[in-house]
Amino acid sequence: MIGLSAECQPSSVSAARRLLAEVSRVVVLTGAGVSEESGVPTFRGPGGLWRQFRPEDLATPEAFGRDPRLVWEWYNWRREKIAAVEPNPAHRALAELEARLKAGATAPVRPLTLVTQNVDDLHERAGSRAVLHLHGEIWRLRCTGCGREDYDRRVPLDPLPPVCACGSLLRPAVVWFGEALAPDTWDAAVGAAQACELVLVVGTSALVYPAASLPAIALQAGARLIEVNRDPTPLTPRADVSLQGKAGDLLPQLL
């Protein structure tokens, strides 16, 4: 493993560039640290608090059952925060990496799959196309009655809680505590990890499962690993290259 902090990174950046140049199938796993650099409050950090509630007390089916309006007030606040920010250089660099790999692809396989734990749309707004949202999307609403899902980008939503045409309450189409990931999305992520030649892990603590198991799945299948994060994580000892610093500073250098 080559590990280097942001203060003395040139040789590690060069090593990461060489690895990227040698592969044609890449999986990228992104976490809250990428969106935080755009100004999106992190789920568990100091900016993640809302009123006197912890996010863990609101992001559950039980909380929604008790007080759907309260839960929706929090998600309305989060939607407003996300709508007010823009993709940062890390988002744009990943979109550029996808475009370059696609342009150089000679086989009919997806050269880059971006798997994100974030529920915002900043990757898509930056230009990424092959995005898997493991934890759902905050702009999608799901009916608790008929199960229909639709995008609704109104900010703010009014009235709260929103109601489906069938008369049932709508909820955010995100994965709450105690809920399973969408099987199709998870299966696609695992398949991409098993088939990739390199996994690039960006802005995640590598502590939230099952998302945190994807790099291990890729490594077991023979992939190389590049990690970009502000602090060391459980993945750091296993990385071929570990770059410590802001993703928005480091990812553009990899291109």
N, C-alpha and C positions, 0 to 999 in steps of 0.2 A: 504494500500500500504506500502511496505517496500522499502525505498529508501536509498542508501548508496553509498558514493563515493569510488573511487578506494583505498583511503588511509585507509579505515576502513571497508572493504567489507566482512569479513568471514561469518558473520551471514546471510547476504543477499545472498551470493553464496550458502550457505547451504539451504536457503529457495528455491532458484531457482532449486537446485538439487532435492529437495523433490517434487516440482511441476512436474518436468520432469519425475520423477520416477512413478508418479501417472497417467500418461496419455499414450495413445497409438496412438493418431492422432495429429500431430503437423504441423502447418504452420509456416514457417520462411519467414520474409520479410527483405530483405537486401537493403541497399542504398550505396551511394558513399563512405561513411566513411570506409566500409570494404575494398574496392579496394584501397582507398587512403593509407592504411597501407602497401600495396604492392608497392607503388610508382606511382600509376596511378593518374594523375592530376585530381582534382575535376572539375566539369563542371563550377561552379560559383565561386570557390575560387581563391586566388591569382595565383595559378598554372594553372588555367583554361584559362588564357588569351593567345591569340595567335596573334602575330604581333600586329597590332593596332585594331583588331576586337574583339568584344564581341561574345561569343558563340551564344548568342541569335540572333545575326545578321547573323549567318551562318547556323544555324540548322533550316531552313525553306524551304518550297517548292519554295518560291519567290526568295530566295537567290540562290538556285540551278538553277532556270530558268534564272536569270541574269548572273551568272558566275559559271557554273558547275566546271570549273577547280579550281577556288579559294576554293570552298567548298570541293572538293576532296583533295586539298593540305592539308587542315586542318584535314580531316579524315585520310589521309595518315600519318600525324604526330601523330595522336592519335593511329593508328594501330601500328606504330613503338614503341610508348611508352608502349603499352600493351604487345607487343611481347617480350619486353626486361625485363619484371618483372615476378615474380613467385607467386603462391598462398602463403598466409601467414598463421599463425596458426589459425586464425579465419576461413578461408576457409576450412582448413583441419579438424577443430573441427566439423564444420557443416556436412562435408562428413562422419565423424565418427559417428555423432549422427544419420544420416540417416541409416547407416549400422547397428547400434545397434538396432534401432527401427524396421528395416526390419527383423532382425534376431529373434526378439521377437514377431513378429506379428503372430496372430492366425487366423485373418479374412482376406479374399481376398480384402482388401482395402489398398490403399497407405498410409503407416504410417506417411510419412513426405513429404510435398510439399514445395519446396524452390522457393519463388517468389522473383525475383530480379528486381530492377530498373536499374541495371548496364548492359551495352551492351558488356562488356568483357566476356571472357570465363574462368575466374579464378576459379569459382565454379566447372565447369566441369573438369578442369585440376587438381583440388584437389580431385576429385573422386565423386562429387555429381552427381546423375543421374536424379532425378525428379526435373528439373529446368524449371521454367516458366520465360521467359524474357519479362517483360511487355513493355519495351521500345525498343525491337528488339535486334539484334545482329550485332556488327560491322564487323564481319567476313563474313556476308552474303551480297550478292549484289543482287539487284532487277532491272530487266529491266523496264525502263519507257515506253517501247513499248509493248512487249508481256507479261510482268508481271512475267517472269520466275525468280526464285531465286536459287542461288547456293552459296556454300561456296567458298571463295577464300582467302587463308591465305598468299598470297605473300606479302612480305615486302621488299622494297616498291613496290607499284603498279606502273606499267609502261606499256603503256603511260597513262597520265591523260588528260581528264577524260576517264575511261575505257568504252568500247563499247561492247554491246551484239552481238552475232552471227547474230541477225536479223538486225543489223545496228543502233539500238537505244542506247541512253546513258544508262549506268548503274548507279545506285545510291546506297548508303548504305541502307540496309534493317533495318533501325531504325525509331523510331517515332519522327518526327520533330514537332516543335511548330505549332499548328494549325491543326495537324493530330490526328485522333482517334487511340486508342489502337486497336490491332488486336482483333476482337470479340471473337474468339475461345480461345485465351490466357486469356483474361479478364474473360470470363465465367468460365474457368477452375479455375482461381484464386479465384473468388467469391465462386464457389462451394466448393473448399477446405476450405476456411475461414468459411463457414457456417457449415461445417461438423467437423471441428477440435475441440479438447478439450483444446488446448493451442496454442497461437500465440507468437512467439519469434521475436521481432523487433530489428534489429541490424544495427547500423551505418547509420541511416536515420533521417533527421530533422522532418519527419512526416508532411511536409508542401506541398509536391507535390502531387496533385490529378490527377487522381482518385486513385493512389496507396495508398495514405495516408488514404483512407476510408476502406481499408481491415481490419485493426485491429478493427475498430468500428463494422464492419460486424460480425467479429468473437465474439466480446464481446456481441453483441446483441443476438447472438445464444447461449451464455452461456459459452464461452471459458474463460480461464485464460490468463493473459498477463504478459510476461517478456520482459523488455526493456533493451538493452545494447547500450549505446551511450556515447560519451564524454561529452555532455551537456544535460541539461533538454530540453524536447520537449513538445508540446501540449499533447502528450500521457502520460507523466510522472505521472500526478495526477491519471490516470486511471489504472496504472500498478499495478499488485500484487507484483511484484518485479522490482525495477529499479536499474540497476548497471551502474554507471558512470565511464568510463575509456575506454581504448583501447580494441576493440573487440578481438584482438589477444592475449591480456593478460587474459581477462575474460572468453571467451568462452571455452578454454581448461579446465578451472577450473570447468565448469558445468558438465564435463564428469567424 
